[in-house]
Amino acid sequence: MSSIFTKIIRGEIPCYKVAEDEKFFAFLDINPLKKGHTLIIPKEEVDYIFDLDEDLLAEMMVFSRKIALAIEKVVPCNRIGVVVLGLEVPHAHIHLIPIDSEADVRFSNPREQMNEEEFKDLAERINKQII
């Protein structure tokens, strides 16, 4: 059975895509801790991030860096937090979260409320900043 993330990659479930290449896919978290909260996933369905091939893991971090730098240009923040939990979806993924303090990455925090137009606009603005 395919993970929800694989279904997103295939277009079976809609998302607010930020970017993709032949190996990775980036999209906005639909239940974001902060505006700009983005998920980075490999297109290869692997449950645990540290089960990824070393080269693929390194490439995933390089791809994540490009997205993080683009988010910083669009969303005011001190930094982009990088979080890997790996428990909620059986598909390796990285959370990129705009933060002003460590408290901003607490997953028990209330979530940002955004409408469809805000999500679409934000995904497009981040995409345009990717170098």
N, C-alpha and C positions, 0 to 999 in steps of 0.2 A: 504494500500500500504506500502511495506517495505521501510525503509530508505536505503540510499546507504551503510551505515555501516552494516546493517543487511545483505545486499547482499554480502558485503565483508566477513563477518563471515561465510556465507553459501558457499563461494567459487564461487559465481556467477560473482563477479568482482574480478580481480586479485589484489594482494597487496604485499607489502614487509613485511611479518609477522616477528615480533620480538619475540613474545611469546603469549601463551594462556594457560588458564586453564579452568576448568568447568564453570566459571562465567565471565571471562574477556578475552579480546583480545587486543593485542598491535601490532601496525604496523607503519611503517614510513609514515610520511606525504609526499605525492607525490609533494607537492609544498612547500618545507620547508623554514622556516625563516633562519634556520641554519642546517648544516649537523647534523643528529641525532635527528631532530625534530620528535617526536613520539606521536601518538595518543593512548590513553587508552580508551576503551569502554566496557561497560557491554554487555554481550550477550543478556540480556533482553532488548528489545527495549522500552526505557522510554525517552520521549522527553527532560525533564528538569532534570538536575542533582539533584536538591533539591526535586524532586518528588521520588527519589530512597528511598527505605526502609533504615532506619538508619544503619542497620547492613551491607547491601550491599554497601552503601556509604563508610562506614569505611573499608570494605574489599577492595574496589576499591582503596582507598588511600594506603593501605598496598601493594597491587599489584603494584601500580604506583611507590612506593618507591623502590621496587626490580628492576624495569625497569630503574628508574632514576640512581640508584647506578651503574648499568651495563653500562648505557650510559656514565657516568663520567669516567669509566675505558677505554673507547674507543675514546671518542671525547674530545680533550683538551678544557677546559672551567673552569670558576670560580665556577659556580653552574649550577643546572638545574632549570630553571624557570618553574613554574606551572601556567598555564593559563586556565581559564574556561570562555568561552564566551557564548556558548549555543544558538547562533542565526543562524549560517550558516547551520547546519544539525539538523533535529528534532530527535536526538538520543544523549543522555547524553554522554559527552566525556571530557577528560582532555588532554591538550597539555603539553607535557614535552619538553622543549626547552633548549639546551645547551646555556648558556649566559656568557658574560663577563661584560655586563653592562645592565641596565634597558632598554636602547635603543634597545637592541636585541630582545625584545618582541613586538615591534611595528609591527602590522600586515600590515601597509602601507609600510614597508621596502621592498626593492627588494628581491626576493626569490633566494635561492641557486639553481644553475643549476647542476644536476647530471644525469648521464646516467644509464641505466638499470644495468649494471655490478657494478657500484658504489653503487647503492641502495641495490642490492643483497648482496654484500660483507659487507656493513655496517650493514644490518639487521642480517646477520650471526655472525659477530663479537660481536655485542651487545648481541645476544642470548647466545653466549658461555660464557659471563660474568655474567649471571644471577645466583644468588645463591639461 
